[in-house]
């Protein structure tokens, strides 16, 4: 049996409805749904959601764990939401919110404008030559995808730690090159 797939999903106040092959989770932050693959079923047991598979083939075992993880992400998204924080450092770096877009000066000759996708919220915290972007939303894929798109604009460099980095990212700092005489 799949180690991940057999774990129960705590509902934490989310309402689950199963109709046909679709599972819908509804909570205080909104709604999210997932189409179940063939051979995978779910049942609500008290305050938990259980995922079952019809047989023990390799495909079913794989889908069992993936479906459980996706359902868990949906439940967490509608109850507490998903968050990703980016810290941006650099001389002269600054940003501001302009409507539903983040306008940033990050060392290029022009300002970079990143429009925030529908369903996401961005909180901007300013500092001197640094700022941080806290991205929150219901959909884990959307939050991570937008954070990754911003990160790719200017990834952190290991000498002076200038650029975008995740708040929980560990960077191995490199020593500056020394001249030999």
TACOR-V754707 format. One record per pair of residues at least 12 apart in sequence whose C-alpha atoms are under 6 Angstrom apart, sorted by sequence separation. I is the first residue (numbers start at 1). J is the second residue. If there is no record, write none. Layout:
((I;J) (I;J))
This chain:
((14;26) (22;34) (40;52) (93;105) (102;114) (122;134) (14;27) (22;35) (40;53) (93;106) (101;114) (122;135) (151;164) (21;35) (22;36) (39;53) (101;115) (121;135) (159;173) (21;36) (39;54) (101;116) (121;136) (158;173) (159;174) (100;116) (120;136) (158;174) (120;137) (11;47) (93;129) (11;48) (92;129) (10;48) (91;129) (9;48) (90;129) (8;48) (9;49) (8;49) (89;130) (8;50) (32;74) (88;130) (88;131) (88;132) (87;132) (86;132) (86;133) (30;78) (85;133) (29;78) (85;134) (29;79) (84;134) (27;78) (28;79) (84;135) (27;79) (83;135) (83;136) (82;136) (82;137) (81;137) (82;138) (81;138) (82;140) (5;64) (5;65) (78;138) (4;65) (77;138) (5;68) (90;162) (89;162) (89;163) (88;163) (88;164) (87;164) (87;165) (86;165) (86;166) (87;167) (85;166) (86;167) (85;167))
